[in-house]
């Protein structure tokens, strides 16, 4: 199983990555929505962990993008902050 973590806080990334690793989930983390969108087609995560309060963006922007993308709409999202 693969997870994408969209998070800009290094400590949150470390904690979440370690927790996911302990249950056998491979996690990739990216600090921005724009970078995440570029990686999504190649990485193809099974689940996405999304920080709603990023430095220059909000997770709501990603949710809006996901809403109009059928491939992403099928991927479950866990909202973090």
TACOR-V693511 format. One record per pair of residues at least 24 apart in sequence whose C-alpha atoms are under 7 Angstrom apart, sorted by sequence separation. I is the first residue (numbers start at 1). J is the second residue. If there is no record, write none. Layout:
i: (I:I)
j: (J:J)
This chain:
i: (1:2:3:4:5:6:7:8:1:2:3:4:5:6:6:6:50:52:47:48:49:50:51:52:53:33:46:47:48:49:50:51:52:6:47:48:49:50:51:49:4:3:2:3:4:5:6:7:2:3:4:5:6:7:1:2:3:4:5:6:8:7:8)
j: (25:26:27:28:29:30:31:32:26:27:28:29:30:31:32:33:77:79:75:76:77:78:79:80:81:62:75:76:77:78:79:80:81:36:77:78:79:80:81:80:45:45:45:46:47:48:49:50:46:47:48:49:50:51:46:47:48:49:50:51:54:54:55)
